[in-house]
Each structure stands twice: as structure tokens, then as C-alpha cells.
Amino acid sequence: MDLDHDGRLSFSEFEGHHRSLVDRAFAAFDRDADNRLSRQEFMAPKE
């Protein structure tokens, strides 16, 4: 996460790391890959 190895996280480093987590989580819910979540996709049990 500390891309410039200065021992601290800048906002952009923090955001970049967490953005990838959000993207992966969204993709896990978006089963039909239409970049939108239906209520069924959001509420569906995860396997």
C-alpha cells in the first residue's frame, strides 16, 4: 500500500488500495456483470 515507501499512507495510496477492494466486492455481487446491482444480486447468499 505504501507505494513510495515513505512509511506513511497518502490519501491516494489509501484510496487506491481500498478502491480495488470495493471493485472486487462489487464484482462478486454483480453476477450478471452489467455493472449494476439488482436487489436480488445484493440480497443473494454468497457461496
N, C-alpha and C positions, 0 to 999 in steps of 0.2 A: 504494500500500500504506500509506503514512503518512497515514492519514485525518485526523488532527488537525494535520498539518503542523508537528510539533514537532522534526523532524529525527531522530527515533528511532522504532523499531517497538516497540509494546507487544505483549505476548503475544496479545491479542485481534486486533490488526491482522495479525500474522504468521499466526495460525491462520485468520483469515477468508480471507486470500489463498490460503493453501495448501489450505484446505478446498475451495475452488472448483476447484482443480487436481485434487484427489483425486476430486471428484464427476464431473468431465469424463472423467477416466481410467476410472473405474468404468463410466460410461455407455458408453464406447467398447467395453469388454469385454462388457457386458451386452446382447448382441444381441437377445434376446427381450424386453427391458425388464421383466423380472419382479423386479428388484431383488435378484437372487441370481446368483452366478456358478457355472455348472457347470464341470466340468473341461474340457469341450470348448470352452466360451467362453473360459476362461482360457488355454488352450493353443493356440487357433486363431491362425494367422498374421494379422497386421493388414494391411489393404490400404492 
